[in-house]
Amino acid sequence: MSDLLVVLIVALILVLVWRGPKTLPGIGAALGRGVKEARSEASKLRDRETPPSDDSAA
């Protein structure tokens, strides 16, 4: 787990140096929108794969 944290910190520093501090909020917002959309699509797939329960027989 600590290796992942080190990689993320190094990546953040590289992006900060490469793109500059003014563009970081925009990059973060775009990343957040992407994660939100991916979660939404995964939820839709999960709901579609789950068969509806038939409680009327009980």
N, CA, C and O atoms as a DFTB+ gen file, in Angstrom:
232 C
 N C O
     1  1       0.828      -1.195       0.000
     2  2       0.000       0.000       0.000
     3  2       0.871       1.258       0.000
     4  3       0.541       2.245      -0.656
     5  1       1.967       1.218       0.727
     6  2       2.821       2.405       0.786
     7  2       3.482       2.676      -0.566
     8  3       3.762       3.828      -0.899
     9  1       3.734       1.611      -1.352
    10  2       4.301       1.815      -2.686
    11  2       3.343       2.605      -3.567
    12  3       3.765       3.475      -4.329
    13  1       2.065       2.302      -3.463
    14  2       1.060       3.026      -4.244
    15  2       1.020       4.491      -3.834
    16  3       0.913       5.375      -4.684
    17  1       1.104       4.746      -2.547
    18  2       1.090       6.119      -2.054
    19  2       2.295       6.900      -2.574
    20  3       2.161       8.057      -2.973
    21  1       3.450       6.281      -2.571
    22  2       4.661       6.936      -3.074
    23  2       4.514       7.246      -4.559
    24  3       4.882       8.331      -5.009
    25  1       3.980       6.303      -5.313
    26  2       3.785       6.516      -6.752
    27  2       2.809       7.661      -6.989
    28  3       3.041       8.499      -7.861
    29  1       1.727       7.708      -6.229
    30  2       0.753       8.790      -6.393
    31  2       1.358      10.151      -6.052
    32  3       1.100      11.136      -6.743
    33  1       2.147      10.206      -5.008
    34  2       2.774      11.474      -4.627
    35  2       3.762      11.929      -5.699
    36  3       3.785      13.104      -6.066
    37  1       4.569      11.009      -6.196
    38  2       5.526      11.354      -7.254
    39  2       4.786      11.811      -8.508
    40  3       5.192      12.780      -9.150
    41  1       3.697      11.115      -8.860
    42  2       2.920      11.502     -10.036
    43  2       2.327      12.899      -9.855
    44  3       2.329      13.699     -10.791
    45  1       1.824      13.193      -8.667
    46  2       1.262      14.518      -8.399
    47  2       2.332      15.596      -8.529
    48  3       2.078      16.658      -9.097
    49  1       3.513      15.333      -8.011
    50  2       4.604      16.306      -8.118
    51  2       5.000      16.513      -9.577
    52  3       5.232      17.645     -10.001
    53  1       5.079      15.426     -10.347
    54  2       5.430      15.554     -11.762
    55  2       4.382      16.356     -12.533
    56  3       4.730      17.187     -13.372
    57  1       3.114      16.113     -12.256
    58  2       2.049      16.869     -12.923
    59  2       2.121      18.332     -12.516
    60  3       1.925      19.219     -13.346
    61  1       2.397      18.585     -11.255
    62  2       2.510      19.961     -10.780
    63  2       3.639      20.696     -11.498
    64  3       3.476      21.849     -11.898
    65  1       4.775      20.035     -11.661
    66  2       5.911      20.657     -12.348
    67  2       5.621      20.814     -13.835
    68  3       5.936      21.845     -14.428
    69  1       5.019      19.788     -14.437
    70  2       4.798      19.778     -15.881
    71  2       3.709      20.757     -16.302
    72  3       3.905      21.524     -17.245
    73  1       2.565      20.746     -15.620
    74  2       1.425      21.557     -16.037
    75  2       1.315      22.881     -15.291
    76  3       0.696      23.817     -15.797
    77  1       1.891      22.979     -14.120
    78  2       1.807      24.204     -13.345
    79  2       0.662      24.148     -12.346
    80  3      -0.289      23.386     -12.522
    81  1       0.755      24.955     -11.300
    82  2      -0.242      24.900     -10.229
    83  2      -1.626      25.423     -10.625
    84  3      -2.621      25.076      -9.989
    85  1      -1.696      26.239     -11.652
    86  2      -2.991      26.814     -12.031
    87  2      -3.914      25.807     -12.701
    88  3      -5.133      25.968     -12.657
    89  1      -3.358      24.778     -13.318
    90  2      -4.193      23.807     -14.033
    91  2      -4.592      22.613     -13.170
    92  3      -5.421      21.805     -13.588
    93  1      -4.013      22.487     -11.965
    94  2      -4.337      21.335     -11.117
    95  2      -5.820      21.240     -10.752
    96  3      -6.368      20.138     -10.798
    97  1      -6.497      22.332     -10.393
    98  2      -7.924      22.200     -10.079
    99  2      -8.746      21.676     -11.255
   100  3      -9.661      20.876     -11.060
   101  1      -8.436      22.108     -12.446
   102  2      -9.149      21.616     -13.629
   103  2      -8.891      20.139     -13.874
   104  3      -9.803      19.391     -14.227
   105  1      -7.644      19.724     -13.685
   106  2      -7.303      18.312     -13.854
   107  2      -8.023      17.477     -12.804
   108  3      -8.554      16.410     -13.112
   109  1      -8.043      17.959     -11.572
   110  2      -8.741      17.247     -10.498
   111  2     -10.233      17.148     -10.757
   112  3     -10.842      16.109     -10.505
   113  1     -10.821      18.216     -11.255
   114  2     -12.254      18.200     -11.555
   115  2     -12.568      17.213     -12.669
   116  3     -13.553      16.478     -12.592
   117  1     -11.742      17.193     -13.697
   118  2     -11.954      16.249     -14.797
   119  2     -11.805      14.812     -14.314
   120  3     -12.572      13.934     -14.710
   121  1     -10.821      14.577     -13.463
   122  2     -10.631      13.241     -12.905
   123  2     -11.828      12.841     -12.050
   124  3     -12.282      11.698     -12.114
   125  1     -12.336      13.763     -11.260
   126  2     -13.512      13.486     -10.434
   127  2     -14.741      13.169     -11.267
   128  3     -15.502      12.261     -10.934
   129  1     -14.939      13.914     -12.352
   130  2     -16.072      13.628     -13.237
   131  2     -15.935      12.252     -13.871
   132  3     -16.920      11.529     -14.022
   133  1     -14.724      11.896     -14.237
   134  2     -14.488      10.583     -14.833
   135  2     -14.783       9.452     -13.865
   136  3     -15.390       8.448     -14.238
   137  1     -14.352       9.615     -12.620
   138  2     -14.617       8.592     -11.604
   139  2     -16.113       8.492     -11.334
   140  3     -16.648       7.393     -11.191
   141  1     -16.788       9.635     -11.263
   142  2     -18.230       9.640     -11.013
   143  2     -18.978       8.938     -12.142
   144  3     -19.898       8.160     -11.892
   145  1     -18.586       9.211     -13.375
   146  2     -19.234       8.581     -14.525
   147  2     -18.964       7.075     -14.544
   148  3     -19.856       6.287     -14.855
   149  1     -17.747       6.682     -14.214
   150  2     -17.408       5.256     -14.186
   151  2     -18.217       4.529     -13.119
   152  3     -18.699       3.421     -13.358
   153  1     -18.371       5.131     -11.955
   154  2     -19.183       4.515     -10.894
   155  2     -20.639       4.400     -11.319
   156  3     -21.292       3.392     -11.047
   157  1     -21.146       5.429     -11.985
   158  2     -22.530       5.410     -12.446
   159  2     -22.753       4.292     -13.454
   160  3     -23.738       3.558     -13.369
   161  1     -21.838       4.164     -14.405
   162  2     -21.970       3.107     -15.416
   163  2     -21.841       1.722     -14.788
   164  3     -22.555       0.799     -15.177
   165  1     -20.939       1.568     -13.822
   166  2     -20.780       0.281     -13.139
   167  2     -22.050      -0.067     -12.371
   168  3     -22.458      -1.228     -12.332
   169  1     -22.668       0.930     -11.765
   170  2     -23.913       0.702     -11.038
   171  2     -25.031       0.281     -11.985
   172  3     -25.826      -0.601     -11.660
   173  1     -25.091       0.911     -13.153
   174  2     -26.108       0.540     -14.143
   175  2     -25.911      -0.895     -14.602
   176  3     -26.880      -1.643     -14.731
   177  1     -24.662      -1.286     -14.852
   178  2     -24.381      -2.662     -15.265
   179  2     -24.746      -3.648     -14.164
   180  3     -25.315      -4.705     -14.438
   181  1     -24.423      -3.307     -12.929
   182  2     -24.732      -4.180     -11.800
   183  2     -26.245      -4.341     -11.646
   184  3     -26.725      -5.442     -11.374
   185  1     -26.995      -3.260     -11.816
   186  2     -28.456      -3.325     -11.704
   187  2     -29.057      -4.141     -12.838
   188  3     -30.041      -4.853     -12.635
   189  1     -28.481      -4.047     -14.020
   190  2     -28.996      -4.780     -15.171
   191  2     -28.723      -6.282     -15.034
   192  3     -29.531      -7.097     -15.478
   193  1     -27.592      -6.655     -14.425
   194  2     -27.236      -8.061     -14.280
   195  2     -27.998      -8.748     -13.161
   196  3     -28.174      -9.965     -13.198
   197  1     -28.451      -8.003     -12.172
   198  2     -29.172      -8.589     -11.047
   199  2     -30.609      -8.868     -11.469
   200  3     -31.337      -7.943     -11.831
   201  1     -31.032     -10.145     -11.425
   202  2     -32.416     -10.444     -11.802
   203  2     -33.378      -9.922     -10.737
   204  3     -33.060      -9.950      -9.549
   205  1     -34.534      -9.454     -11.147
   206  2     -35.499      -8.957     -10.163
   207  2     -36.000     -10.105      -9.296
   208  3     -36.216     -11.216      -9.782
   209  1     -36.180      -9.826      -8.010
   210  2     -36.675     -10.868      -7.107
   211  2     -38.182     -10.998      -7.267
   212  3     -38.883     -10.008      -7.476
   213  1     -38.669     -12.220      -7.167
   214  2     -40.099     -12.500      -7.327
   215  2     -40.704     -12.719      -5.949
   216  3     -40.804     -13.853      -5.482
   217  1     -41.111     -11.624      -5.294
   218  2     -41.680     -11.708      -3.950
   219  2     -43.182     -11.975      -3.979
   220  3     -43.773     -12.206      -2.924
   221  1     -43.811     -11.953      -5.133
   222  2     -45.258     -12.147      -5.204
   223  2     -45.647     -13.603      -4.969
   224  3     -46.808     -13.872      -4.662
   225  1     -44.719     -14.552      -5.100
   226  2     -45.027     -15.971      -4.903
   227  2     -45.135     -16.312      -3.427
   228  3     -45.730     -17.336      -3.090
   229  1     -44.593     -15.510      -2.541
   230  2     -44.594     -15.833      -1.109
   231  2     -45.869     -15.443      -0.442
   232  3     -46.024     -15.649       0.762
